[in-house]
Amino acid sequence: MSRKIFFLFITLSVFLSCKKSDTLIAPSSDSKTSESTIIGDPLPSWNNGTLKNDIIAYVEKVTKKGSPDFIPIEDRIATFDNDGTLWAEKPYVQELFAFYRVKQMVEAKPELAKKQPFKAVIEKDKSFFEKGGEKALIELVAATHTGMTEDEFETSAKEFIASAKYPTKNIPLKQIRYQPQLELLNYLRANGFKTFIVTGGTIELVRAASADFYGIPKSQVIGTSFKYKYDGTANTIIREPALNYFNDKEGKPVSIQLHIGQRPVFACGNEGGAGDIAMLQYSQGNKYPSFQLLVNHNDSIREYNYQEKDNASLNAAAKNKWHVVDMKKDWKKIFPDH
């Protein structure tokens, strides 16, 4: 994840504007740890060069039995941020879902259009959120993401993911995934790695897409979460309007330890808000050879061009000798054709 400051995902721009893939996505291939063979170029959407060669060389040396760098299959853990790492984040899909939920709720109860924060969203009143700050944003998130059962939320999330169009490109959400990253996920899994998503986005929204979009089962998604309670009468889980855990920056290593119980040997994030520095540093402390990868958004023509004001992520990459994806140079293509 780049900079998913969960409470600040409502950007002003949203108020103002509101051939088949080269590599197949194996369905939920991480549900069991296995190794298979990829015939031909494992990363066809990556341009030939140092970075592609380094990725392949790393995977080969740590999976070759008898190699001094061999990593046992149970320790081949790979963690990926989602927004800006596996799919585009301008705007965040999370914020698009919030507006989708507002529309759903107002259609069901028209009187909500006269109440805040629904009124501000419907009228595209950016001043309401500018003046209200974090409190107003928390109110919107709580209103649109909680107060329902998990089954109800999952249904809404899946309907959104299936129908939503990405506003800046007017394409389905599935087409904002990064094709080179889909190939990388498959390549790692084919070599016995277990892939996890570690995101600042809400865990249940990402879970609604993870298996279909990335071949990653729900059990291997870690993200920001709300508090839940069990309703014994209805035998269901209720989402409460209170934050349980904010999964960003220094929170990521903590959540990795809590959910996985070991450091990843492969960690991938993106430049943009310093959200993944701690995860990559944590990975680098592994007792096994490790690989850190940082996506740099510098392709204004095919994707977007944005940088951190303090350059924190790229500075950390240079200091710690992490690998950096130069989108313009390293990726032959960015998005799937269909």
Summary of the structure (lengths in Angstrom):
residues: 338
radius of gyration: 20.1
end to end distance: 24.2
largest distance: 68.2
contacts: 1136
relative contact order: 0.19
helix: 44%
strand: 19%
